[in-house]
Amino acid sequence: MPPSKRYTAFSDELKRVFGCKVQRISVDAGFTCPNRDGVLDTEGCIFCGGHGSGSYGIRRDLDIAAQLEDGKEVMRRKYRADKYIAYFQAYSNTYGSTDQLRFLFNRALAVPDIVGIIIATRPDCLPDEILEYLAELSRQTYLWLEIGLQSMHDESLARINRRHDHACSVDAIERARNHSLRVCAHIILGLPGETREEMLAMAVELNRLGVDGVKLHLLHVMKDTRLAEMYGRGEVTVMDRDGYAGLVCDFLELLNPRIMIHRLTGDGGRDSLIAPLWSLKKFEILNLIDAGMERRGSHQGFRFYR
C-alpha cells in the first residue's frame, strides 16, 4: 500500500497491521496525577484543566466498557471505522497498582472490535514493575505507550510546572525500550519562552532517543487553567496558524522517517478553548501542512540525512 502522506502516518500503519479503518477512542479510567494529588504538587501543569490535558468529550459518567461502546458509535458514524483502539488518555494512566491496571486494560480489551490499546502517562509514573506488566500485555495485544515529554528543555519544564526534568524522560524511554515497548513521545510546540530553534531541537533529540512515534500538539489555552490566567495578563502568546504549519514542516524534515506520526495538531474542546481559535479547524491545519511539504518538494526525514 503506497503511503498516503509525505510523512510516516500512524493511520497507514494501522491499515497495514489490521487491514481496515481503525480509530482511537479516548477513555477516562479515573486516574489522577502525582502533580495534582499532592505527591509532587496540587496545581498540575499550567495548561491542564480539571479533567486532564486534552481529554475533552469523554463520557465520564460511564464505565470503561460503556465509554468505548459510546465512542464506537461516534467513530462508526463519523469515520466509518471498522475496528478501534482504546486510548487511555486522561491524566497518568500508569499511576496505579499493577492489579488496577490489569483490571482496567483487560476490561477495555474485552469490548468487541477493540484491537489494541494506547496508554498515555508521565515519565515519572513508570516503575519497573509497571513496565514489566505492560511488556506482558504487549505480547497479547497491539500496544503503544505514550509518554508525555512536552519538552527537552528543563527551563521550559519548570515554567509549565511539569515537576520532572528531561533526564527523567530519557530514563523512562530507555527503560520502556528495554522492555520492547512501542514508545510514542508527546511534544507540545509553542511553550512559553521556547524559541523556534529550541522546538526544532526536539526532533533531533527524538531521533537520538530512538522513539517509535511522536504526537505533536500546539499549546492550547483552556479555561480554568493557570495558563489562561497568564494569557489574560498578556504573559503568554500563542502561535499563528501559518507559523505553526511551517514549524511542523521543518520538524518533520528533521525527523527520522521511521518514526510514526500519531498526530500533528491538537483539537481542544470547543467549549473550553480560549486560544488559538484557529486550532478548531483541524483539517485546515493538516491541509496546510500537506501543502507546505508538497510545495517544498519535501518529506519526513528530508534533512535527517543531511
N, C-alpha and C positions, 0 to 999 in steps of 0.2 A: 504494500500500500504506500503510494507516494506521500510525503509529508504535506500537511495542509497549510503550514506556515513557514516563514523564514527562520523560525526558532523551533526548538525541540518541545513541542506541545505535549503536555500531560494527557490531553484528550486523545491524541493519536496513540499514545502508549496504552491507554485503556481499551481502545478499539482493537489494538493488536493483541492484547492479552485475553480479552473477553469476547471479541468478535461481534460486538454490538455497542449501542449507545449506552454509556454508563455515566450517571450523575451522582455527585456528592449530596448527602442530606445532613445538614447540621443538626446536632442534638445537644441538649444541656443535661448532663448527668448529675448535676447538683454539687459539683466540686467547688472548692474555693481556691485560695492562693495564699502562699506564705507572706505575700506583700500586702495582704488585706486582712488576714486573720490575727495579726499581732505577732507572728513569729519573726518577721522582718520589719513590718510596718502595718499600719491600718489604713493608710492613704491610697495605696496602689500606685500604678504608673499614672502619670499625669493625663494620659489620653484615655484611660479606662473608666467606663461608666459603671453603673450598678449591676450589670449582668455579664461582665467580661467583655473585653475588646472584640469588636467585630461580630458578635453573636446576636444579630437582630432578626426578628421574625420567627423565633423559635417558640413553640407552644410549651412553655414551662409548666403548664398545668397538667401535662400528660406525662406518663412514664416513658421510658426509653422506646419500648416497642410501639407505643401509640404515636410518639413523636415521629418515628420512622414511617409508620403507615400513613400518617398525615402528610409527611414530606413526599412520599411516593406518589400520592395523588397529584400534588402540585407539579412535581418533576415530569410526571407522565403527560399531563396536560400541556405544560409549558415547553418541554424539550423533547417529548415523545421518547423518553428514556425507557430502556428495557431492563436494565439492572442498576443497582445502586451501591454506593459505598457509604457506610456510617461514618460521619465526620464528627468526632468528639472535639468540639471547638471551644466552648465557653470555659474560661478560666484555665486551670492547670490540671489536665486530665490524667496525670500520673501522681497526683498529690493525694495519695491514699494508700491503704494496705493492698498487698497482692491479692488477698481474698476479695476485697471490694472491687478491684479492677477486674478480676476474673469473672465475678458475677455479672457486672455491667457489660463487659465486652461480649461475653457469651450470650447474654440476653439479646444484644443487638444482632449478633451473627446468626441467631436462630430465626430472625424475621425473614420470611420468604423474599427471594430476589436480592438480598443483601450479600454481596460477593466479596466484600473487603472492609477494611477499617482504616481510618486516619486518626491519629491521636496527637492532639496539639498540647504542648506543655512548655514549661520553662526549663532552662538548662540546670537549674538548681533543684529540680524535682525528679531527678533520675538516679536514685541509688542503684547499686549493682543488682540487688535482688529484683527490682522492678525491671531492669534491662534483661535479666535472665528470663523473667516471665514473658516479656514481650518477644524475646527471641524464640521462646517455645511457641507462642501464639503465631508468630510469623511463619512457622513451619506448617501451620494448619490453615492459614488464610492469607490473602493478599493484604499486606500491612505496610503503612508508612508511619514513621514517627516525625512529627513536625515540631521543630524546636525553635522557640522564639528568641532569636539573637537580637533583632531590631537594629543593632549597630555593632561595629567592631571597635568603636571609639569609646574609651572609658569615660571621657568627659561628657559625651552625649548620654551615655547610660546613667550617669549621675544626674544630668539635667532632667531626665524624664523619670527619675526616682525608680529606676529599674531594680536596684538593690542586689545586683550581681555585676561582675566585671566580665570582660571578654575572655579572660583566662578560664573562667567557669564555663563559658560556651564552648571553647576549644576542647576542654576536658570532656564535656558531655558528648560532643560529636565524636571524638576519638573513641570513647568507651562504647558508644552506640554502634559505631562501625566495626569495632572489635567483636561485637555480638552479631555481626552480619545483618544489621537492620538497615532498611532503606531510610535515609535521612533527608528531610526537606527543611531547609533553613528559611525562616520567616524574617523578612527585612522590611523596615519602614524607610522610605525615601522622603526627605524634607523635614527631618527632625530639627528642632531649634538649634541654631548655631552651626550646623554642619554645612561645609562648603560642597560645591559640586565635585571637586577632586576627592574629598573625603567619602562622599557617597559612592563614587565610582571605584574607589579603592576596595569597597566591599566585594565587588565582582572578582577581583584578583584574590582576595582572601578566601572566598568560597571555592575558587579553583584549588588553592593550596590545601584547604581542609578536606577536599575530596567528597563534598556532599553530593547526593544523588538528585536533589531537586531544590528549587528555590521558589518562594512565594513573595512577590513584591507587593507592597502596599504603600499608597501615598498617605502622608499624615492627614488624618481627619480631625476636625474639631467637632466634638459631640457635646450635646447639652449635658449639664450636671457633671462636668469633669473639671479638674484644675486647669487643664489646657484651655477650656472655654473661658475661664476667668482670666488667664493670661492673654488670650486673644482679645477679649473685651477691653483689656487695658492697653492694647497695642504692643504687647511684648513679644508676640509671635506673629509671623506671617505664614501664609500657605502658598504653595506653588500655583502658577497659572497652568492652564491646560496644555498649551503648546510646549511650554518649558518642560513639563512632566513627560510628555510623549517623547521629546528629543532626548531627555535624560535616560529614559528606558531604552531607547535605541542604542545609545552609547554603552549602557550597561550590558545589553545583550551582545554587542560586538566584542566585549572583553571576556565574556563568559564562555567557559569550556562548553563546546556543543553537545557533550554527552549529558550535561546537567538538564534535567527536565523542568520545564516552566509550568508550575502549577497555577500561577496567577500573575497578571501584570498590572492590575489595578484593584483597588478596593471599592466596595459599594456599601457605604454606611446607610443605616436606616433613614429613610426619607423624613420621618417624624422627629428624629433626633439630631440630624446633621445641621451644623451651623455653617461650616465651610470646609473645603471649597464646594459650592453648589454644582459646579460643572461636573463633579465626580459622579453625580447621579446618572449621567448619560454614559454608562459604562461602555456600551458598544461603539459609541462615537470615539471614545478614547482608544479602544482597541483598534478601530479602523485607522485612526491617526498613526498609531504605532506601525501597523502593517504598511500603510502608505509611505511612512518615513523610511522603513527598511527597504521597500521597493525602490523608492526614489534614489536612495544611496547605492542601490545595487548591492546591498549588504545582507548579512545573515548572522545568526548567533555564532560567535567564535571567529568573526572576520578579523579581529585584531588579537585573538588569543594566541595565534602562532607567530605574531609579528614582534 
